[in-house]
Amino acid sequence: MTKRSASASSTSKLPRCLALLVLQSVQNEGVGSQAALDRALRASKISGPNRGLVTELVYGTLRHRRRLDRWLEQALDRGLRGLPSEVLNALRIGAYQLALLERIPDHAAIAATIDEVRKVVGPNKVGLLNAVLRRLARQRPWTGDASSGLPPWLVKRVSDYAATLSIDGPALLRAFDERAPQHIHVRTDHQIGFEDRAAAAELTLHSIGQIPGVYRVESGHFFESEIFTSRAAIAQDGASAAVVRWAGLNSDQKVLELCAGRGAKSLFLAASGAPVTAVDVDERRLQGAQRLVERAGLTTLDTVVADAAEPLPFAAASFDLVFCDAPCSGLGTMRRRPEIRHRRIAADLPYNHALQVRIIEQAAKMVRPGGLLLYAVCSFTEEEGPMVVEHLLRNAPQWRREPSDAHWVQPFLDQRGDLRTHPLQQGVDAFYAARLRHCG
Ligand SMILES: C[S@@+](CC[C@H](N)C(=O)[O-])C[C@H]1O[C@@H](n2cnc3c(N)ncnc32)[C@H](O)[C@@H]1O
């Protein structure tokens, strides 16, 4: 933050200013948008509708940043280069409201933006903001502009993915530019009577397709409900839920979970009653996983900090199921984390592939003969998904893809039998997963 930055407390009731501070920390401190937004909203005293506006401005500005910059470029005599980041982000917030938030009239959007961000950008930039936003409102360069909010290399990747699955490429591009719906995933041990509990909590839910235990929240306050506080269900995208369900949740298996992170999938593995050992290289994330599982009243999770790309500290072939949610670009989740589209570059993918190959090789060594390996990533790129699995299948002939007869998963399977999801299918994120059997 610069000298002119206002603290969250002094700006706590100004939605546009709070949105600007969040965008600044996403851009300059490398924080994820969700984490930065949660932190800012918690620290502020902002009320209901204004909380919604902050969220809309942060996600919308990040999602449409490429277009906003192109439009702003036309309205600025000297272009965007050299503008301090707080001024550029304030202009983006203003432009987003003018171009894409129909419910706010232009004059109100301009006046409120200038008024609320004044403290952060400094009084000497107010004139510039005013002139540029007024010019933009007159020029309306967005009229007829149907270009994607993704960088060109990602437009190509999404189009390639659509071609692979024989689905509508332009529609998939548009879907990645939209806001993701709120999904929740209910634990198997809380499924009975769940819909009555949801009704008592005044939540309106719709099941999405057939993914077991997954609902879209239509209305109500999920995070304030006892369903969430007891961790009977958590907010989790349908694709993420599908991956863990596809692993097959049952209490008779000894489970190793690699790259467990903060435990969003550990919760469901542990809720099956199976003993689960969760591994991650990041100790703080694993502590989060432990807290989540304890909060849910479950006791079957052990955590071990280890690098899964190196030999693991367990006996070889000692687990029935190894569930590996490998680190990846996260491109499949870019509706929920819109900053990802600006942070990733094509050169990340071979690097990720090399790491994932090392991780799947270590994962495979941990599975007993006859056991199962589930490899997953929250990405749709060939390098991070199919090419990693093909590498294992080529080099270790004891592994085979396991055909799946679960009815609900069939619509998500590709020709090889791997799970490949996307937002045009029940609004879920784009994930890849393969279910592999050790036939040695
Ligand atoms: C896709 S995220 C996992 C998300 C988590 N399973 C969930 O559902 O919330 C990948 C995780 O891999 C971890 N990771 C990255 N490199 C690793 C490595 N070499 N060994 C073990 N874990 C690693 C990261 O810390 C991160 O938590």
The ligand as a Tripos MOL2 file, in Angstrom:
@<TRIPOS>MOLECULE
LIG
   27    29     1     0     0
SMALL
NO_CHARGES

@<TRIPOS>ATOM
      1 C1         -4.9820  -28.2070   -5.3280 C.3       1 LIG1
      2 S1         -4.3330  -27.7270   -3.8010 S.3       1 LIG1
      3 C2         -5.1190  -28.8380   -2.7170 C.3       1 LIG1
      4 C3         -6.5100  -28.4840   -2.3820 C.3       1 LIG1
      5 C4         -7.0970  -29.3610   -1.3180 C.3       1 LIG1
      6 N1         -6.9760  -30.7590   -1.5950 N.3       1 LIG1
      7 C5         -8.5520  -28.9790   -1.1660 C.2       1 LIG1
      8 O1         -9.4290  -29.7170   -1.6050 O.co2     1 LIG1
      9 O2         -8.8170  -27.9050   -0.6190 O.co2     1 LIG1
     10 C6         -2.7170  -28.3440   -3.8660 C.3       1 LIG1
     11 C7         -1.9760  -28.4690   -2.5530 C.3       1 LIG1
     12 O3         -0.7110  -29.0510   -2.8700 O.3       1 LIG1
     13 C8          0.2090  -28.5960   -1.9330 C.3       1 LIG1
     14 N2          1.5340  -28.8700   -2.4940 N.ar      1 LIG1
     15 C9          2.2070  -28.1760   -3.4420 C.ar      1 LIG1
     16 N3          3.3770  -28.7830   -3.7120 N.ar      1 LIG1
     17 C10         3.4280  -29.8980   -2.9330 C.ar      1 LIG1
     18 C11         4.3860  -30.9260   -2.7590 C.ar      1 LIG1
     19 N4          5.5140  -30.9380   -3.4600 N.pl3     1 LIG1
     20 N5          4.1350  -31.8950   -1.8540 N.ar      1 LIG1
     21 C12         2.9910  -31.8740   -1.1310 C.ar      1 LIG1
     22 N6          2.0480  -30.9200   -1.2550 N.ar      1 LIG1
     23 C13         2.2550  -29.9430   -2.1500 C.ar      1 LIG1
     24 C14        -0.1440  -27.1420   -1.7330 C.3       1 LIG1
     25 O4          0.3330  -26.6830   -0.4820 O.3       1 LIG1
     26 C15        -1.6680  -27.1830   -1.8190 C.3       1 LIG1
     27 O5         -2.2230  -27.2730   -0.5450 O.3       1 LIG1
@<TRIPOS>BOND
     1     1     2 1
     2     2     3 1
     3     2    10 1
     4     3     4 1
     5     4     5 1
     6     5     6 1
     7     5     7 1
     8     7     8 2
     9     7     9 1
    10    10    11 1
    11    11    12 1
    12    11    26 1
    13    12    13 1
    14    13    14 1
    15    13    24 1
    16    14    15 ar
    17    14    23 ar
    18    15    16 ar
    19    16    17 ar
    20    17    18 ar
    21    17    23 ar
    22    18    19 1
    23    18    20 ar
    24    20    21 ar
    25    21    22 ar
    26    22    23 ar
    27    24    25 1
    28    24    26 1
    29    26    27 1
@<TRIPOS>SUBSTRUCTURE
     1 LIG1         1 GROUP 0 **** ****
